[in-house]
Structure formats: structure tokens, C-alpha cells
């Protein structure tokens, strides 16, 4: 989810489906109909390749990422898959490119790519209680923690290719003139009390992040959007999808994001302990790293508020905006209390 995009005329599902049909030929698909699965930031379709294998075709939002940034995302995904991290890998077009521009007679070309298909079910859905028994939650979140750590380990050992370009979830990415997900200050879904809390938390977070350690030990390539829907479970496999927001950032941010949706679960302490235990089985976490979780949870709250305010007239309806903003206010209130 990026705050920077160039949305022109409103699109319909029929519009993006027609683009998907036109894109099929670039992967040698002559028959079959693309099946629309999701139409939010990107339009995602299930297609069947000439060898019979399913794949996920993504039609990217106009101006969402530069060509260099999209190419970098796909290169990192391909590397992670080759390094044993369960992620989709790019399926090159017939010409060997990782993505192709596809347009219609009336629309400017859009970036289109295809990814290998992963079976599995999402850990959960946004706004829906998990419903896991404690032992099941322990197993699931321990496995997620291990997978996140393996992703960070793999990234730390990867020499990025020439031209690699992704945004940074650093101080400027959250608090600079143009934050990655937009500015939180004008979010319309905060009441006066919540807004005052958010601004107090912002002042505290700015000071804390400006002096927070940043080194190869704790900063590198991260996923940055490890919500429930982006982690798939398939038997014993824990799989990560949707690298649309990946970039450079603090490793703890990935952990904070993975925990963020679960803070209101009755077994949240177990979920947090299991995630951190799994991570430590594969990669070190210092006491300072763990102590910074409330800070990075607050950063996620600021990012969500920026994302919401940038989409008031588009992807976010009032109910969703109110829910997201209320959770963010609770998170920053906990941060102010030192939790």
C-alpha cells in the first residue's frame, strides 16, 4: 500500500479484466479466462499457464511503483524463493522480462507481472477474531517468527543487483515531508481526544526513532506488510506473499506489523511470546530490540492513519476508516503508557 499513486478515471472490474485478457498473450496463454481474486491496491487474477500450472497475475496501479522499484521487488522475491524462504517467484514473460506494459486503446499501459501460485489459507482476515486454540496459536506464530527471521537472514546475505531501488521505512519514510503511506495529521476519522493522543505519541516517537540504533544488525530489507492475509499456511509450510511494500527498514518493524492486527486477541501475550520465540530460534533479538516493539507498533499506527487519510475518497469506506483509526488510537495510547 503506497500513498503515492496516479489514479486517473475510476476503473471498473471490467476494465482491469480486459487488461488481464490482453496481458495473457505475453505469457503464451491462448485460451482461458483470468479470474479476478482481489481488486484493491493492485488487481490480482488467477490464470493458468500453458503448462497447466496456475499463476497469479498482478495489474499494478498507475504510478504505484517505478519500473526499477517493481523490478527490484520481483528480484528479491526470486532470491528469497531460491534461498528456501517460501514466497512466490516471478514467472517471466515470453520475452524474458519480469513484467510487461499492457494497455488498451483508451488507457495508458500498466505494469503487469505473473507470480508462481502458492496454495494455502491465510492466517486470518482483517477485523475477524482468529479463533485459534492456544496450542494452535503457539505453533502458528512460532512458525511465522521463524519464517520472518529466515527472510531477514537471507536478505542480510544478499548482494543486491545493480539498479536495485526500493523505498526505505526509515525516519523519513515515516516522518519526512512525504511519508511512504501519507501524512497522518489530517486523518478524518479521529475524534479530538484520539487526535490529541496521536500528536503526543508522534512527538515521543520522533524523539525515540531519531536516536534508535540503525546498523546491519537490525536494519535491512523487510517485507513491511506482514498482515494476516499475507501469511499463508499449507500443512507445515509458512508462506509469505504480497511484497508490494517491501523496502529497507528495521527488522523489528516486520515483527510489530505481524503482531499489530492481533493486539485485541484474548491470547495476545501468547501470540507475541510465540512470534518472538520463533524469531529467536533463527536470528538474535536483543533486549533493546524487544523493548522497541511499542515504538514500532506506534509507527505502524501512524502509517495506517496516513494510508487511511490518503484514500478517504477511494479505497476506504467510513466503517473501515473508523475501525482502522480506532485501533491506531489504542496502539499509540499504549505506547504513551509505556506498553
ZADO-1210 file (C-alpha; in nm, 4 decimals, padded with zeros to 6 digits):
<atoms>
<atom x="00.0000" y="00.0000" z="00.0000" code="UNK" pos="1"/>
<atom x="00.1672" y="00.3169" z="-00.1134" code="UNK" pos="2"/>
<atom x="00.0427" y="00.6691" z="-00.0689" code="UNK" pos="3"/>
<atom x="00.1927" y="00.7771" z="-00.3978" code="UNK" pos="4"/>
<atom x="-00.0138" y="00.6871" z="-00.6991" code="UNK" pos="5"/>
<atom x="-00.1683" y="00.8478" z="-01.0018" code="UNK" pos="6"/>
<atom x="-00.5263" y="00.7342" z="-01.0193" code="UNK" pos="7"/>
<atom x="-00.6949" y="00.8741" z="-01.3295" code="UNK" pos="8"/>
<atom x="-01.0513" y="00.7935" z="-01.4241" code="UNK" pos="9"/>
<atom x="-01.2301" y="00.5452" z="-01.1984" code="UNK" pos="10"/>
<atom x="-01.1827" y="00.1894" z="-01.3186" code="UNK" pos="11"/>
<atom x="-01.4266" y="-00.0955" z="-01.3092" code="UNK" pos="12"/>
<atom x="-01.3637" y="-00.4651" z="-01.2679" code="UNK" pos="13"/>
<atom x="-01.4479" y="-00.4991" z="-01.6359" code="UNK" pos="14"/>
<atom x="-01.1688" y="-00.2544" z="-01.7243" code="UNK" pos="15"/>
<atom x="-00.8961" y="-00.4402" z="-01.5378" code="UNK" pos="16"/>
<atom x="-01.0271" y="-00.7761" z="-01.6549" code="UNK" pos="17"/>
<atom x="-00.9906" y="-00.6598" z="-02.0146" code="UNK" pos="18"/>
<atom x="-00.6310" y="-00.5593" z="-01.9385" code="UNK" pos="19"/>
<atom x="-00.5695" y="-00.9046" z="-01.7933" code="UNK" pos="20"/>
<atom x="-00.7085" y="-01.0686" z="-02.1070" code="UNK" pos="21"/>
<atom x="-00.4737" y="-00.8609" z="-02.3219" code="UNK" pos="22"/>
<atom x="-00.1795" y="-00.9499" z="-02.0976" code="UNK" pos="23"/>
<atom x="-00.2290" y="-01.3263" z="-02.1290" code="UNK" pos="24"/>
<atom x="-00.0539" y="-01.3437" z="-02.4656" code="UNK" pos="25"/>
<atom x="00.2705" y="-01.2189" z="-02.3076" code="UNK" pos="26"/>
<atom x="00.2826" y="-01.5457" z="-02.1125" code="UNK" pos="27"/>
<atom x="00.1770" y="-01.7589" z="-02.4079" code="UNK" pos="28"/>
<atom x="-00.1789" y="-01.8135" z="-02.2848" code="UNK" pos="29"/>
<atom x="-00.4162" y="-01.8507" z="-02.5786" code="UNK" pos="30"/>
<atom x="-00.7211" y="-01.9899" z="-02.4021" code="UNK" pos="31"/>
<atom x="-00.8810" y="-01.9421" z="-02.0643" code="UNK" pos="32"/>
<atom x="-01.0315" y="-01.6533" z="-01.8738" code="UNK" pos="33"/>
<atom x="-00.8480" y="-01.4649" z="-01.5967" code="UNK" pos="34"/>
<atom x="-01.0276" y="-01.4996" z="-01.2625" code="UNK" pos="35"/>
<atom x="-01.0338" y="-01.1797" z="-01.0570" code="UNK" pos="36"/>
<atom x="-00.9363" y="-01.2538" z="-00.6960" code="UNK" pos="37"/>
<atom x="-00.8697" y="-00.9114" z="-00.5471" code="UNK" pos="38"/>
<atom x="-00.9118" y="-00.5545" z="-00.6630" code="UNK" pos="39"/>
<atom x="-00.7622" y="-00.3137" z="-00.4131" code="UNK" pos="40"/>
<atom x="-00.4114" y="-00.1713" z="-00.4444" code="UNK" pos="41"/>
<atom x="-00.3482" y="-00.3973" z="-00.7420" code="UNK" pos="42"/>
<atom x="-00.5839" y="-00.6158" z="-00.9381" code="UNK" pos="43"/>
<atom x="-00.4873" y="-00.9800" z="-00.8854" code="UNK" pos="44"/>
<atom x="-00.6061" y="-01.2582" z="-01.1150" code="UNK" pos="45"/>
<atom x="-00.5639" y="-01.6326" z="-01.1148" code="UNK" pos="46"/>
<atom x="-00.4598" y="-01.7587" z="-01.4561" code="UNK" pos="47"/>
<atom x="-00.3437" y="-02.0914" z="-01.5953" code="UNK" pos="48"/>
<atom x="-00.0134" y="-02.1020" z="-01.7806" code="UNK" pos="49"/>
<atom x="00.0418" y="-02.3081" z="-02.0980" code="UNK" pos="50"/>
<atom x="00.1964" y="-02.5907" z="-01.8914" code="UNK" pos="51"/>
<atom x="-00.1242" y="-02.6135" z="-01.6884" code="UNK" pos="52"/>
<atom x="00.0198" y="-02.4559" z="-01.3754" code="UNK" pos="53"/>
<atom x="-00.1779" y="-02.1778" z="-01.2042" code="UNK" pos="54"/>
<atom x="-00.0205" y="-01.8364" z="-01.1544" code="UNK" pos="55"/>
<atom x="-00.1140" y="-01.5032" z="-01.0006" code="UNK" pos="56"/>
<atom x="-00.1252" y="-01.2151" z="-01.2478" code="UNK" pos="57"/>
<atom x="-00.0962" y="-00.8674" z="-01.0975" code="UNK" pos="58"/>
<atom x="-00.2047" y="-00.5498" z="-01.2746" code="UNK" pos="59"/>
<atom x="-00.0369" y="-00.2669" z="-01.0897" code="UNK" pos="60"/>
<atom x="-00.1960" y="00.0640" z="-01.0063" code="UNK" pos="61"/>
<atom x="-00.0787" y="00.3529" z="-01.2286" code="UNK" pos="62"/>
<atom x="00.2231" y="00.5259" z="-01.0774" code="UNK" pos="63"/>
<atom x="00.2288" y="00.2875" z="-00.7839" code="UNK" pos="64"/>
<atom x="00.5938" y="00.1865" z="-00.8298" code="UNK" pos="65"/>
<atom x="00.8592" y="00.2878" z="-01.0780" code="UNK" pos="66"/>
<atom x="00.9791" y="00.0211" z="-01.3187" code="UNK" pos="67"/>
<atom x="01.3044" y="-00.0022" z="-01.1221" code="UNK" pos="68"/>
<atom x="01.1195" y="-00.0473" z="-00.7926" code="UNK" pos="69"/>
<atom x="00.8916" y="-00.3188" z="-00.9316" code="UNK" pos="70"/>
<atom x="01.1845" y="-00.4996" z="-01.0909" code="UNK" pos="71"/>
<atom x="01.3668" y="-00.4858" z="-00.7570" code="UNK" pos="72"/>
<atom x="01.0679" y="-00.6308" z="-00.5718" code="UNK" pos="73"/>
<atom x="01.0497" y="-00.9212" z="-00.8138" code="UNK" pos="74"/>
<atom x="01.4251" y="-00.9818" z="-00.7989" code="UNK" pos="75"/>
<atom x="01.4154" y="-01.0010" z="-00.4199" code="UNK" pos="76"/>
<atom x="01.1200" y="-01.2389" z="-00.4240" code="UNK" pos="77"/>
<atom x="01.3021" y="-01.4623" z="-00.6687" code="UNK" pos="78"/>
<atom x="01.6116" y="-01.4616" z="-00.4497" code="UNK" pos="79"/>
<atom x="01.4159" y="-01.5424" z="-00.1345" code="UNK" pos="80"/>
<atom x="01.2427" y="-01.8344" z="-00.3024" code="UNK" pos="81"/>
<atom x="01.5791" y="-01.9691" z="-00.4209" code="UNK" pos="82"/>
<atom x="01.7164" y="-01.9266" z="-00.0664" code="UNK" pos="83"/>
<atom x="01.4469" y="-02.1510" z="00.0768" code="UNK" pos="84"/>
<atom x="01.2025" y="-01.8885" z="00.2026" code="UNK" pos="85"/>
<atom x="00.8513" y="-01.9879" z="00.0956" code="UNK" pos="86"/>
<atom x="00.7445" y="-01.6999" z="-00.1277" code="UNK" pos="87"/>
<atom x="00.6055" y="-01.6706" z="-00.4798" code="UNK" pos="88"/>
<atom x="00.8672" y="-01.6329" z="-00.7507" code="UNK" pos="89"/>
<atom x="00.8305" y="-01.4250" z="-01.0663" code="UNK" pos="90"/>
<atom x="00.7233" y="-01.6028" z="-01.3842" code="UNK" pos="91"/>
<atom x="00.8999" y="-01.4230" z="-01.6703" code="UNK" pos="92"/>
<atom x="00.7054" y="-01.3243" z="-01.9790" code="UNK" pos="93"/>
<atom x="00.7871" y="-01.4899" z="-02.3117" code="UNK" pos="94"/>
<atom x="01.0422" y="-01.2164" z="-02.3836" code="UNK" pos="95"/>
<atom x="01.2216" y="-01.2872" z="-02.0560" code="UNK" pos="96"/>
<atom x="01.1092" y="-00.9696" z="-01.8794" code="UNK" pos="97"/>
<atom x="00.9808" y="-00.9910" z="-01.5224" code="UNK" pos="98"/>
<atom x="00.6918" y="-00.7591" z="-01.6088" code="UNK" pos="99"/>
<atom x="00.5454" y="-00.6051" z="-01.9226" code="UNK" pos="100"/>
<atom x="00.3495" y="-00.2871" z="-02.0005" code="UNK" pos="101"/>
<atom x="-00.0036" y="-00.3604" z="-02.1189" code="UNK" pos="102"/>
<atom x="-00.2618" y="-00.1043" z="-02.2263" code="UNK" pos="103"/>
<atom x="-00.5824" y="-00.0683" z="-02.4199" code="UNK" pos="104"/>
<atom x="-00.6826" y="00.1726" z="-02.6902" code="UNK" pos="105"/>
<atom x="-00.8102" y="00.4202" z="-02.4319" code="UNK" pos="106"/>
<atom x="-00.5856" y="00.3520" z="-02.1313" code="UNK" pos="107"/>
<atom x="-00.2160" y="00.4112" z="-02.0725" code="UNK" pos="108"/>
<atom x="-00.0006" y="00.0988" z="-02.0327" code="UNK" pos="109"/>
<atom x="00.0043" y="-00.0660" z="-01.6909" code="UNK" pos="110"/>
<atom x="00.2749" y="-00.2810" z="-01.5344" code="UNK" pos="111"/>
<atom x="00.1699" y="-00.6471" z="-01.5381" code="UNK" pos="112"/>
<atom x="00.3571" y="-00.9404" z="-01.3870" code="UNK" pos="113"/>
<atom x="00.2935" y="-01.3048" z="-01.3028" code="UNK" pos="114"/>
<atom x="00.3938" y="-01.4921" z="-00.9887" code="UNK" pos="115"/>
<atom x="00.4055" y="-01.8614" z="-00.9118" code="UNK" pos="116"/>
<atom x="00.0937" y="-01.9844" z="-00.7363" code="UNK" pos="117"/>
<atom x="00.1026" y="-02.0803" z="-00.3687" code="UNK" pos="118"/>
<atom x="-00.1660" y="-02.2987" z="-00.2177" code="UNK" pos="119"/>
<atom x="-00.2720" y="-02.2428" z="00.1403" code="UNK" pos="120"/>
<atom x="-00.5027" y="-02.0456" z="00.3635" code="UNK" pos="121"/>
<atom x="-00.4368" y="-01.7077" z="00.5184" code="UNK" pos="122"/>
<atom x="-00.3569" y="-01.6953" z="00.8901" code="UNK" pos="123"/>
<atom x="-00.6684" y="-01.4832" z="00.9321" code="UNK" pos="124"/>
<atom x="-00.8718" y="-01.1945" z="00.7982" code="UNK" pos="125"/>
<atom x="-00.8691" y="-00.8271" z="00.8868" code="UNK" pos="126"/>
<atom x="-01.1155" y="-00.7414" z="01.1627" code="UNK" pos="127"/>
<atom x="-01.2146" y="-01.1044" z="01.2292" code="UNK" pos="128"/>
<atom x="-01.1120" y="-01.2793" z="01.5543" code="UNK" pos="129"/>
<atom x="-00.8581" y="-01.5531" z="01.4939" code="UNK" pos="130"/>
<atom x="-01.0421" y="-01.8293" z="01.6754" code="UNK" pos="131"/>
<atom x="-00.7232" y="-02.0297" z="01.7377" code="UNK" pos="132"/>
<atom x="-00.6923" y="-02.2531" z="02.0411" code="UNK" pos="133"/>
<atom x="-00.3849" y="-02.1582" z="02.2469" code="UNK" pos="134"/>
<atom x="-00.1689" y="-02.4509" z="02.1343" code="UNK" pos="135"/>
<atom x="-00.2577" y="-02.3902" z="01.7696" code="UNK" pos="136"/>
<atom x="-00.1731" y="-02.0211" z="01.8059" code="UNK" pos="137"/>
<atom x="00.1594" y="-02.1141" z="01.9638" code="UNK" pos="138"/>
<atom x="00.2511" y="-02.3378" z="01.6709" code="UNK" pos="139"/>
<atom x="00.1354" y="-02.0920" z="01.4052" code="UNK" pos="140"/>
<atom x="00.3069" y="-01.7836" z="01.5432" code="UNK" pos="141"/>
<atom x="00.6270" y="-01.9653" z="01.6338" code="UNK" pos="142"/>
<atom x="00.6453" y="-02.0775" z="01.2708" code="UNK" pos="143"/>
<atom x="00.5734" y="-01.7237" z="01.1486" code="UNK" pos="144"/>
<atom x="00.8511" y="-01.5859" z="01.3689" code="UNK" pos="145"/>
<atom x="01.0985" y="-01.8404" z="01.2318" code="UNK" pos="146"/>
<atom x="00.9980" y="-01.7598" z="00.8746" code="UNK" pos="147"/>
<atom x="01.0422" y="-01.3843" z="00.9273" code="UNK" pos="148"/>
<atom x="01.3870" y="-01.4443" z="01.0768" code="UNK" pos="149"/>
<atom x="01.4892" y="-01.6675" z="00.7866" code="UNK" pos="150"/>
<atom x="01.3772" y="-01.3952" z="00.5460" code="UNK" pos="151"/>
<atom x="01.5902" y="-01.1381" z="00.7321" code="UNK" pos="152"/>
<atom x="01.8875" y="-01.3767" z="00.7404" code="UNK" pos="153"/>
<atom x="01.8630" y="-01.4388" z="00.3677" code="UNK" pos="154"/>
<atom x="01.8341" y="-01.0681" z="00.2908" code="UNK" pos="155"/>
<atom x="02.1368" y="-00.9889" z="00.5075" code="UNK" pos="156"/>
<atom x="02.3495" y="-01.2216" z="00.2957" code="UNK" pos="157"/>
<atom x="02.2258" y="-01.0974" z="-00.0426" code="UNK" pos="158"/>
<atom x="02.4215" y="-00.8553" z="-00.2572" code="UNK" pos="159"/>
<atom x="02.1502" y="-00.6501" z="-00.4250" code="UNK" pos="160"/>
<atom x="02.1902" y="-00.6291" z="-00.8038" code="UNK" pos="161"/>
<atom x="02.2857" y="-00.3064" z="-00.9832" code="UNK" pos="162"/>
<atom x="01.9937" y="-00.0659" z="-01.0093" code="UNK" pos="163"/>
<atom x="01.8110" y="-00.2125" z="-00.7106" code="UNK" pos="164"/>
<atom x="01.5673" y="00.0530" z="-00.5865" code="UNK" pos="165"/>
<atom x="01.3144" y="00.0262" z="-00.3057" code="UNK" pos="166"/>
<atom x="01.1848" y="00.2872" z="-00.0650" code="UNK" pos="167"/>
<atom x="01.3062" y="00.2999" z="00.2946" code="UNK" pos="168"/>
<atom x="01.0926" y="00.2605" z="00.6044" code="UNK" pos="169"/>
<atom x="01.3349" y="00.4852" z="00.7902" code="UNK" pos="170"/>
<atom x="01.2850" y="00.8141" z="00.9736" code="UNK" pos="171"/>
<atom x="01.1890" y="00.9989" z="00.6551" code="UNK" pos="172"/>
<atom x="00.9703" y="00.7085" z="00.5435" code="UNK" pos="173"/>
<atom x="00.7537" y="00.7647" z="00.8498" code="UNK" pos="174"/>
<atom x="00.8057" y="01.1297" z="00.9423" code="UNK" pos="175"/>
<atom x="00.9629" y="01.3042" z="00.6429" code="UNK" pos="176"/>
<atom x="00.7925" y="01.5530" z="00.4091" code="UNK" pos="177"/>
<atom x="00.6387" y="01.2703" z="00.2037" code="UNK" pos="178"/>
<atom x="00.5854" y="00.9602" z="00.4218" code="UNK" pos="179"/>
<atom x="00.5510" y="00.6368" z="00.2271" code="UNK" pos="180"/>
<atom x="00.1855" y="00.5855" z="00.3206" code="UNK" pos="181"/>
<atom x="00.0926" y="00.9502" z="00.3512" code="UNK" pos="182"/>
<atom x="00.0544" y="01.2018" z="00.6325" code="UNK" pos="183"/>
<atom x="-00.1464" y="01.1040" z="00.9376" code="UNK" pos="184"/>
<atom x="-00.2234" y="01.4541" z="01.0650" code="UNK" pos="185"/>
<atom x="-00.5404" y="01.5096" z="00.8640" code="UNK" pos="186"/>
<atom x="-00.6981" y="01.1664" z="00.9109" code="UNK" pos="187"/>
<atom x="-01.0725" y="01.2487" z="00.9269" code="UNK" pos="188"/>
<atom x="-01.1697" y="00.9522" z="01.1442" code="UNK" pos="189"/>
<atom x="-01.0031" y="01.0676" z="01.4677" code="UNK" pos="190"/>
<atom x="-01.2056" y="01.2476" z="01.7319" code="UNK" pos="191"/>
<atom x="-01.0451" y="01.5294" z="01.9303" code="UNK" pos="192"/>
<atom x="-00.9330" y="01.3037" z="02.2145" code="UNK" pos="193"/>
<atom x="-00.7747" y="01.0491" z="01.9812" code="UNK" pos="194"/>
<atom x="-00.6108" y="01.3203" z="01.7734" code="UNK" pos="195"/>
<atom x="-00.4504" y="01.4681" z="02.0851" code="UNK" pos="196"/>
<atom x="-00.3165" y="01.1233" z="02.1794" code="UNK" pos="197"/>
<atom x="-00.1770" y="01.0710" z="01.8311" code="UNK" pos="198"/>
<atom x="00.0078" y="01.4024" z="01.8314" code="UNK" pos="199"/>
<atom x="00.1561" y="01.3357" z="02.1758" code="UNK" pos="200"/>
<atom x="00.2671" y="00.9908" z="02.0634" code="UNK" pos="201"/>
<atom x="00.4106" y="01.1394" z="01.7456" code="UNK" pos="202"/>
<atom x="00.6310" y="01.3753" z="01.9468" code="UNK" pos="203"/>
<atom x="00.7565" y="01.0864" z="02.1601" code="UNK" pos="204"/>
<atom x="00.8142" y="00.8585" z="01.8585" code="UNK" pos="205"/>
<atom x="01.0060" y="01.1220" z="01.6620" code="UNK" pos="206"/>
<atom x="01.2491" y="01.1615" z="01.9507" code="UNK" pos="207"/>
<atom x="01.2818" y="00.7849" z="02.0028" code="UNK" pos="208"/>
<atom x="01.3308" y="00.6940" z="01.6376" code="UNK" pos="209"/>
<atom x="01.5865" y="00.9696" z="01.5802" code="UNK" pos="210"/>
<atom x="01.8185" y="00.8052" z="01.8333" code="UNK" pos="211"/>
<atom x="01.7309" y="00.4409" z="01.7599" code="UNK" pos="212"/>
<atom x="02.0177" y="00.2159" z="01.6526" code="UNK" pos="213"/>
<atom x="02.0457" y="00.1602" z="01.2792" code="UNK" pos="214"/>
<atom x="02.3046" y="-00.0926" z="01.1674" code="UNK" pos="215"/>
<atom x="02.3422" y="-00.4033" z="00.9543" code="UNK" pos="216"/>
<atom x="02.2444" y="-00.5997" z="01.2636" code="UNK" pos="217"/>
<atom x="01.8922" y="-00.4606" z="01.2850" code="UNK" pos="218"/>
<atom x="01.8223" y="-00.2833" z="00.9545" code="UNK" pos="219"/>
<atom x="01.7902" y="-00.4302" z="00.6061" code="UNK" pos="220"/>
<atom x="01.5352" y="-00.5455" z="00.3514" code="UNK" pos="221"/>
<atom x="01.1975" y="-00.6121" z="00.5125" code="UNK" pos="222"/>
<atom x="00.8511" y="-00.7118" z="00.3951" code="UNK" pos="223"/>
<atom x="00.6792" y="-00.4222" z="00.5794" code="UNK" pos="224"/>
<atom x="00.3213" y="-00.5554" z="00.5474" code="UNK" pos="225"/>
<atom x="00.3081" y="-00.8924" z="00.7236" code="UNK" pos="226"/>
<atom x="-00.0621" y="-00.8781" z="00.7983" code="UNK" pos="227"/>
<atom x="-00.2642" y="-01.1960" z="00.8474" code="UNK" pos="228"/>
<atom x="-00.3768" y="-01.2066" z="00.4852" code="UNK" pos="229"/>
<atom x="-00.0152" y="-01.2026" z="00.3635" code="UNK" pos="230"/>
<atom x="00.0904" y="-01.5171" z="00.5502" code="UNK" pos="231"/>
<atom x="-00.0386" y="-01.8449" z="00.4068" code="UNK" pos="232"/>
<atom x="-00.0383" y="-02.1783" z="00.5877" code="UNK" pos="233"/>
<atom x="-00.0165" y="-02.5001" z="00.3880" code="UNK" pos="234"/>
<atom x="00.0424" y="-02.8029" z="00.6072" code="UNK" pos="235"/>
<atom x="00.3713" y="-02.7361" z="00.7844" code="UNK" pos="236"/>
<atom x="00.4703" y="-02.4625" z="00.5389" code="UNK" pos="237"/>
<atom x="00.4507" y="-02.0945" z="00.6349" code="UNK" pos="238"/>
<atom x="00.4472" y="-01.8824" z="00.3193" code="UNK" pos="239"/>
<atom x="00.4803" y="-01.5070" z="00.2705" code="UNK" pos="240"/>
<atom x="00.3060" y="-01.3242" z="-00.0131" code="UNK" pos="241"/>
<atom x="00.2458" y="-00.9653" z="-00.1312" code="UNK" pos="242"/>
<atom x="00.5818" y="-00.7879" z="-00.1259" code="UNK" pos="243"/>
<atom x="00.4287" y="-00.4705" z="-00.2689" code="UNK" pos="244"/>
<atom x="00.5508" y="-00.2602" z="00.0255" code="UNK" pos="245"/>
<atom x="00.8890" y="-00.4223" z="00.0802" code="UNK" pos="246"/>
<atom x="01.1881" y="-00.1984" z="00.1265" code="UNK" pos="247"/>
<atom x="01.4708" y="-00.1140" z="00.3605" code="UNK" pos="248"/>
<atom x="01.3782" y="-00.0863" z="00.7260" code="UNK" pos="249"/>
<atom x="01.4250" y="-00.2031" z="01.0812" code="UNK" pos="250"/>
<atom x="01.3712" y="-00.5756" z="01.1273" code="UNK" pos="251"/>
<atom x="01.1588" y="-00.5128" z="01.4364" code="UNK" pos="252"/>
<atom x="00.9057" y="-00.3324" z="01.2176" code="UNK" pos="253"/>
<atom x="00.8211" y="-00.6638" z="01.0490" code="UNK" pos="254"/>
<atom x="00.7561" y="-00.8161" z="01.3920" code="UNK" pos="255"/>
<atom x="00.5458" y="-00.5195" z="01.5030" code="UNK" pos="256"/>
<atom x="00.3351" y="-00.5397" z="01.1868" code="UNK" pos="257"/>
<atom x="00.2839" y="-00.9151" z="01.2284" code="UNK" pos="258"/>
<atom x="00.1546" y="-00.8515" z="01.5816" code="UNK" pos="259"/>
<atom x="-00.0471" y="-00.5373" z="01.5098" code="UNK" pos="260"/>
<atom x="-00.3754" y="-00.6980" z="01.3999" code="UNK" pos="261"/>
<atom x="-00.3657" y="-00.9392" z="01.6916" code="UNK" pos="262"/>
<atom x="-00.3359" y="-00.6943" z="01.9789" code="UNK" pos="263"/>
<atom x="-00.7045" y="-00.7288" z="02.0677" code="UNK" pos="264"/>
<atom x="-00.6966" y="-01.1090" z="02.0782" code="UNK" pos="265"/>
<atom x="-00.7568" y="-01.2578" z="02.4241" code="UNK" pos="266"/>
<atom x="-00.4404" y="-01.4674" z="02.3835" code="UNK" pos="267"/>
<atom x="-00.2268" y="-01.1788" z="02.2574" code="UNK" pos="268"/>
<atom x="00.0502" y="-01.2322" z="02.5186" code="UNK" pos="269"/>
<atom x="00.0852" y="-01.5909" z="02.3939" code="UNK" pos="270"/>
<atom x="00.0877" y="-01.4746" z="02.0304" code="UNK" pos="271"/>
<atom x="00.3619" y="-01.2193" z="02.0969" code="UNK" pos="272"/>
<atom x="00.5743" y="-01.4585" z="02.3015" code="UNK" pos="273"/>
<atom x="00.5435" y="-01.7305" z="02.0360" code="UNK" pos="274"/>
<atom x="00.6348" y="-01.4981" z="01.7484" code="UNK" pos="275"/>
<atom x="00.9422" y="-01.3683" z="01.9307" code="UNK" pos="276"/>
<atom x="01.0447" y="-01.7178" z="02.0404" code="UNK" pos="277"/>
<atom x="01.0235" y="-01.8423" z="01.6830" code="UNK" pos="278"/>
<atom x="01.2272" y="-01.5481" z="01.5569" code="UNK" pos="279"/>
<atom x="01.4991" y="-01.6067" z="01.8188" code="UNK" pos="280"/>
<atom x="01.5292" y="-01.9686" z="01.7071" code="UNK" pos="281"/>
<atom x="01.6729" y="-01.8378" z="01.3787" code="UNK" pos="282"/>
<atom x="01.8100" y="-01.4876" z="01.4499" code="UNK" pos="283"/>
<atom x="01.9190" y="-01.2909" z="01.7550" code="UNK" pos="284"/>
<atom x="01.6967" y="-01.0335" z="01.9215" code="UNK" pos="285"/>
<atom x="01.8483" y="-00.8089" z="02.1857" code="UNK" pos="286"/>
<atom x="01.6575" y="-00.6810" z="02.4895" code="UNK" pos="287"/>
<atom x="01.6688" y="-00.3397" z="02.3208" code="UNK" pos="288"/>
<atom x="01.5028" y="-00.4836" z="02.0104" code="UNK" pos="289"/>
<atom x="01.2186" y="-00.6277" z="02.2159" code="UNK" pos="290"/>
<atom x="01.1836" y="-00.3080" z="02.4170" code="UNK" pos="291"/>
<atom x="01.1372" y="-00.1150" z="02.0906" code="UNK" pos="292"/>
<atom x="00.8260" y="-00.3106" z="01.9858" code="UNK" pos="293"/>
<atom x="00.5855" y="-00.0468" z="02.1249" code="UNK" pos="294"/>
<atom x="00.7684" y="00.2221" z="01.9258" code="UNK" pos="295"/>
<atom x="00.7426" y="00.0256" z="01.6020" code="UNK" pos="296"/>
<atom x="00.3798" y="-00.0599" z="01.6721" code="UNK" pos="297"/>
<atom x="00.3156" y="00.3138" z="01.7027" code="UNK" pos="298"/>
<atom x="00.4960" y="00.3685" z="01.3721" code="UNK" pos="299"/>
<atom x="00.2598" y="00.1190" z="01.2114" code="UNK" pos="300"/>
<atom x="-00.0321" y="00.3122" z="01.3599" code="UNK" pos="301"/>
<atom x="00.0956" y="00.6398" z="01.2107" code="UNK" pos="302"/>
<atom x="00.1440" y="00.4668" z="00.8754" code="UNK" pos="303"/>
<atom x="-00.2102" y="00.3274" z="00.8813" code="UNK" pos="304"/>
<atom x="-00.3556" y="00.6690" z="00.9636" code="UNK" pos="305"/>
<atom x="-00.1657" y="00.8160" z="00.6691" code="UNK" pos="306"/>
<atom x="-00.2877" y="00.5378" z="00.4428" code="UNK" pos="307"/>
<atom x="-00.6482" y="00.5946" z="00.5514" code="UNK" pos="308"/>
<atom x="-00.6440" y="00.9715" z="00.5016" code="UNK" pos="309"/>
<atom x="-00.4938" y="00.9334" z="00.1537" code="UNK" pos="310"/>
<atom x="-00.7834" y="00.7077" z="00.0496" code="UNK" pos="311"/>
<atom x="-01.0866" y="00.8753" z="00.2032" code="UNK" pos="312"/>
<atom x="-01.2491" y="00.9190" z="-00.1365" code="UNK" pos="313"/>
<atom x="-01.1276" y="00.5916" z="-00.2809" code="UNK" pos="314"/>
<atom x="-01.0499" y="00.2540" z="-00.1273" code="UNK" pos="315"/>
<atom x="-01.1554" y="00.3244" z="00.2325" code="UNK" pos="316"/>
<atom x="-01.5199" y="00.3471" z="00.3383" code="UNK" pos="317"/>
<atom x="-01.6261" y="00.5151" z="00.6603" code="UNK" pos="318"/>
<atom x="-01.6684" y="00.1958" z="00.8617" code="UNK" pos="319"/>
<atom x="-01.3226" y="00.0698" z="00.7688" code="UNK" pos="320"/>
<atom x="-01.1700" y="00.4107" z="00.8311" code="UNK" pos="321"/>
<atom x="-01.3270" y="00.4345" z="01.1755" code="UNK" pos="322"/>
<atom x="-01.2127" y="00.0844" z="01.2697" code="UNK" pos="323"/>
<atom x="-00.8546" y="00.1330" z="01.1490" code="UNK" pos="324"/>
<atom x="-00.8298" y="00.4715" z="01.3200" code="UNK" pos="325"/>
<atom x="-00.9712" y="00.3427" z="01.6494" code="UNK" pos="326"/>
<atom x="-00.7146" y="00.0620" z="01.6590" code="UNK" pos="327"/>
<atom x="-00.4372" y="00.3091" z="01.5784" code="UNK" pos="328"/>
<atom x="-00.5500" y="00.5355" z="01.8627" code="UNK" pos="329"/>
<atom x="-00.5442" y="00.2404" z="02.1045" code="UNK" pos="330"/>
<atom x="-00.1934" y="00.1463" z="01.9908" code="UNK" pos="331"/>
<atom x="-00.0489" y="00.4947" z="02.0364" code="UNK" pos="332"/>
<atom x="-00.2229" y="00.5255" z="02.3747" code="UNK" pos="333"/>
<atom x="-00.0469" y="00.2056" z="02.4847" code="UNK" pos="334"/>
<atom x="00.2814" y="00.3474" z="02.3548" code="UNK" pos="335"/>
<atom x="00.2326" y="00.6609" z="02.5633" code="UNK" pos="336"/>
<atom x="00.1661" y="00.4427" z="02.8687" code="UNK" pos="337"/>
<atom x="00.4942" y="00.2641" z="02.8074" code="UNK" pos="338"/>
<atom x="00.3369" y="-00.0626" z="02.6949" code="UNK" pos="339"/>
</atoms>
